[in-house]
Amino acid sequence: MSIPTTSSQRQRTCRACAKKFDYPVKGSASTRHHCEECVAIPPDTRKILERLNTRVTQLENQLRRLQAKPPAG
């Protein structure tokens, strides 16, 4: 069940794991760019996860475009 967001809260997507989370939430360790779980990951490791997440997203979008394209022939 989702907690309703106030006007100052926004649904964000974590740059490291792509999980959706509300920000800001009082008492939460989350930041504008990372969910509560990923904030605890060392910064160097988190940066690698961000790059991998970006690349996976690019590949998924590319695959979606290729599947939508009619076969040449």
DRENKELUM-896583 format. One record per residue: residue number from 1; y, x, z of N, C-alpha, C in turn. Coordinates in steps of 0.001 Angstrom, whole numbers, plus 500000, padded with zeros to 6 digits. Layout:
N
+-----+--------+--------+--------+--------+--------+--------+--------+--------+--------+
! seq !    n_Y !    n_X !    n_Z !   ca_Y !   ca_X !   ca_Z !    c_Y !    c_X !    c_Z !
+-----+--------+--------+--------+--------+--------+--------+--------+--------+--------+
! NUM !      Y !      X !      Z !      Y !      X !      Z !      Y !      X !      Z !
...
+-----+--------+--------+--------+--------+--------+--------+--------+--------+--------+
END
This chain:
73
+-----+--------+--------+--------+--------+--------+--------+--------+--------+--------+
! seq !    n_Y !    n_X !    n_Z !   ca_Y !   ca_X !   ca_Z !    c_Y !    c_X !    c_Z !
+-----+--------+--------+--------+--------+--------+--------+--------+--------+--------+
!   1 ! 498827 ! 500837 ! 500000 ! 500000 ! 500000 ! 500000 ! 501236 ! 500882 ! 500000 !
!   2 ! 502186 ! 500588 ! 499149 ! 503386 ! 501385 ! 499003 ! 504475 ! 500898 ! 499949 !
!   3 ! 505193 ! 501839 ! 500500 ! 506320 ! 501503 ! 501370 ! 507520 ! 501253 ! 500477 !
!   4 ! 508225 ! 500130 ! 500670 ! 509370 ! 499865 ! 499804 ! 510441 ! 500937 ! 500001 !
!   5 ! 511080 ! 501329 ! 498921 ! 512106 ! 502351 ! 499010 ! 513464 ! 501729 ! 499238 !
!   6 ! 514287 ! 502430 ! 500006 ! 515656 ! 501970 ! 500202 ! 516468 ! 502452 ! 499023 !
!   7 ! 517744 ! 502074 ! 498999 ! 518573 ! 502460 ! 497865 ! 518742 ! 503974 ! 497772 !
!   8 ! 518607 ! 504688 ! 498890 ! 518774 ! 506139 ! 498853 ! 517466 ! 506858 ! 498527 !
!   9 ! 516333 ! 506165 ! 498589 ! 515047 ! 506781 ! 498274 ! 514746 ! 506624 ! 496789 !
!  10 ! 514086 ! 507644 ! 496253 ! 513683 ! 507589 ! 494855 ! 512241 ! 508018 ! 494725 !
!  11 ! 511563 ! 507434 ! 493756 ! 510198 ! 507843 ! 493437 ! 510306 ! 509141 ! 492652 !
!  12 ! 509645 ! 510168 ! 493138 ! 509675 ! 511474 ! 492489 ! 508265 ! 511888 ! 492113 !
!  13 ! 508165 ! 512877 ! 491241 ! 506882 ! 513438 ! 490841 ! 506874 ! 514901 ! 491250 !
!  14 ! 505848 ! 515295 ! 491975 ! 505719 ! 516671 ! 492440 ! 505543 ! 517596 ! 491237 !
!  15 ! 506285 ! 518693 ! 491213 ! 506192 ! 519638 ! 490101 ! 504887 ! 520425 ! 490109 !
!  16 ! 504263 ! 520534 ! 491282 ! 503042 ! 521337 ! 491387 ! 501777 ! 520529 ! 491109 !
!  17 ! 501700 ! 519284 ! 491644 ! 500452 ! 518518 ! 491512 ! 500611 ! 517213 ! 490732 !
!  18 ! 501839 ! 516869 ! 490353 ! 502152 ! 515657 ! 489582 ! 501932 ! 514362 ! 490355 !
!  19 ! 501786 ! 514446 ! 491672 ! 501630 ! 513260 ! 492507 ! 502985 ! 512572 ! 492682 !
!  20 ! 502988 ! 511250 ! 492645 ! 504207 ! 510481 ! 492884 ! 504439 ! 510383 ! 494393 !
!  21 ! 505713 ! 510535 ! 494814 ! 506039 ! 510403 ! 496228 ! 507481 ! 509927 ! 496362 !
!  22 ! 507782 ! 509325 ! 497515 ! 509140 ! 508863 ! 497790 ! 509923 ! 509985 ! 498445 !
!  23 ! 511191 ! 510130 ! 498049 ! 512055 ! 511137 ! 498634 ! 513459 ! 510572 ! 498704 !
!  24 ! 514171 ! 510762 ! 499776 ! 513773 ! 511384 ! 501037 ! 513135 ! 510382 ! 501987 !
!  25 ! 512210 ! 510836 ! 502776 ! 511581 ! 510017 ! 503813 ! 511804 ! 510744 ! 505137 !
!  26 ! 512360 ! 510047 ! 506085 ! 512660 ! 510658 ! 507379 ! 511379 ! 511209 ! 508014 !
!  27 ! 511420 ! 512466 ! 508451 ! 510281 ! 513097 ! 509103 ! 509286 ! 513728 ! 508148 !
!  28 ! 509480 ! 513552 ! 506846 ! 508565 ! 514122 ! 505860 ! 509010 ! 515539 ! 505510 !
!  29 ! 508061 ! 516408 ! 505246 ! 508361 ! 517786 ! 504856 ! 508635 ! 517910 ! 503360 !
!  30 ! 508480 ! 516817 ! 502611 ! 508656 ! 516881 ! 501163 ! 510086 ! 517281 ! 500798 !
!  31 ! 510207 ! 517878 ! 499624 ! 511515 ! 518262 ! 499105 ! 511780 ! 517464 ! 497832 !
!  32 ! 512901 ! 517732 ! 497190 ! 513206 ! 517005 ! 495957 ! 512180 ! 517286 ! 494869 !
!  33 ! 511540 ! 518449 ! 494920 ! 510655 ! 518846 ! 493831 ! 509176 ! 518894 ! 494203 !
!  34 ! 508849 ! 518870 ! 495504 ! 507456 ! 519013 ! 495911 ! 507079 ! 518001 ! 496984 !
!  35 ! 505855 ! 517486 ! 496860 ! 505342 ! 516529 ! 497838 ! 505045 ! 517249 ! 499156 !
!  36 ! 504719 ! 516487 ! 500162 ! 504490 ! 517034 ! 501491 ! 503340 ! 518047 ! 501519 !
!  37 ! 502293 ! 517810 ! 500732 ! 501159 ! 518739 ! 500712 ! 501516 ! 520053 ! 500016 !
!  38 ! 502226 ! 519973 ! 498919 ! 502521 ! 521170 ! 498129 ! 503609 ! 522042 ! 498753 !
!  39 ! 504428 ! 521481 ! 499607 ! 505437 ! 522277 ! 500305 ! 504761 ! 523358 ! 501142 !
!  40 ! 503569 ! 523078 ! 501649 ! 502852 ! 524015 ! 502509 ! 502192 ! 525156 ! 501726 !
!  41 ! 502126 ! 525054 ! 500413 ! 501516 ! 526091 ! 499584 ! 502504 ! 527255 ! 499457 !
!  42 ! 502026 ! 528487 ! 499527 ! 502938 ! 529636 ! 499365 ! 503706 ! 529544 ! 498044 !
!  43 ! 504982 ! 529928 ! 498043 ! 505833 ! 529776 ! 496851 ! 505271 ! 530414 ! 495579 !
!  44 ! 504667 ! 531593 ! 495672 ! 504115 ! 532232 ! 494469 ! 502983 ! 531408 ! 493869 !
!  45 ! 502139 ! 530873 ! 494719 ! 501027 ! 530030 ! 494261 ! 501555 ! 528720 ! 493697 !
!  46 ! 502547 ! 528150 ! 494358 ! 503146 ! 526888 ! 493905 ! 503762 ! 527065 ! 492520 !
!  47 ! 504387 ! 528206 ! 492267 ! 504992 ! 528470 ! 490958 ! 503926 ! 528492 ! 489858 !
!  48 ! 502782 ! 529082 ! 490148 ! 501675 ! 529099 ! 489181 ! 501185 ! 527671 ! 488930 !
!  49 ! 501050 ! 526882 ! 490000 ! 500619 ! 525487 ! 489847 ! 501616 ! 524696 ! 489008 !
!  50 ! 502904 ! 524956 ! 489182 ! 503923 ! 524280 ! 488377 ! 503738 ! 524609 ! 486898 !
!  51 ! 503507 ! 525872 ! 486585 ! 503303 ! 526267 ! 485187 ! 502058 ! 525617 ! 484602 !
!  52 ! 500974 ! 525611 ! 485378 ! 499736 ! 524985 ! 484902 ! 499924 ! 523486 ! 484691 !
!  53 ! 500609 ! 522832 ! 485614 ! 500860 ! 521396 ! 485494 ! 501691 ! 521104 ! 484246 !
!  54 ! 502696 ! 521938 ! 483994 ! 503526 ! 521757 ! 482800 ! 502693 ! 521905 ! 481537 !
!  55 ! 501833 ! 522917 ! 481500 ! 501009 ! 523164 ! 480317 ! 500003 ! 522043 ! 480096 !
!  56 ! 499384 ! 521573 ! 481150 ! 498426 ! 520465 ! 481034 ! 499140 ! 519226 ! 480486 !
!  57 ! 500327 ! 518957 ! 480979 ! 501104 ! 517805 ! 480506 ! 501421 ! 517954 ! 479017 !
!  58 ! 501824 ! 519160 ! 478598 ! 502098 ! 519405 ! 477178 ! 500858 ! 519158 ! 476325 !
!  59 ! 499720 ! 519648 ! 476770 ! 498479 ! 519467 ! 476014 ! 498063 ! 518002 ! 475949 !
!  60 ! 498237 ! 517272 ! 477048 ! 497916 ! 515836 ! 477044 ! 498800 ! 515091 ! 476055 !
!  61 ! 500079 ! 515425 ! 476024 ! 500999 ! 514767 ! 475085 ! 500651 ! 515112 ! 473641 !
!  62 ! 500297 ! 516362 ! 473403 ! 499902 ! 516779 ! 472062 ! 498642 ! 516041 ! 471617 !
!  63 ! 497672 ! 515930 ! 472492 ! 496438 ! 515215 ! 472186 ! 496726 ! 513742 ! 471888 !
!  64 ! 497601 ! 513136 ! 472683 ! 497976 ! 511738 ! 472462 ! 498605 ! 511556 ! 471081 !
!  65 ! 499492 ! 512486 ! 470703 ! 500129 ! 512404 ! 469381 ! 499099 ! 512556 ! 468263 !
!  66 ! 498166 ! 513492 ! 468434 ! 497145 ! 513695 ! 467402 ! 496217 ! 512497 ! 467268 !
!  67 ! 495901 ! 511860 ! 468377 ! 495035 ! 510675 ! 468333 ! 495750 ! 509493 ! 467694 !
!  68 ! 497068 ! 509422 ! 467834 ! 497824 ! 508312 ! 467274 ! 498075 ! 508497 ! 465777 !
!  69 ! 497981 ! 509721 ! 465292 ! 498229 ! 510025 ! 463888 ! 497048 ! 509568 ! 463052 !
!  70 ! 497298 ! 508856 ! 461947 ! 496182 ! 508443 ! 461091 ! 495554 ! 509658 ! 460417 !
!  71 ! 494251 ! 509628 ! 460164 ! 493572 ! 510765 ! 459535 ! 494113 ! 511019 ! 458130 !
!  72 ! 494274 ! 512288 ! 457812 ! 494743 ! 512669 ! 456472 ! 493585 ! 512535 ! 455483 !
!  73 ! 493895 ! 512138 ! 454330 ! 492774 ! 512059 ! 453409 ! 493099 ! 511345 ! 452201 !
+-----+--------+--------+--------+--------+--------+--------+--------+--------+--------+
END
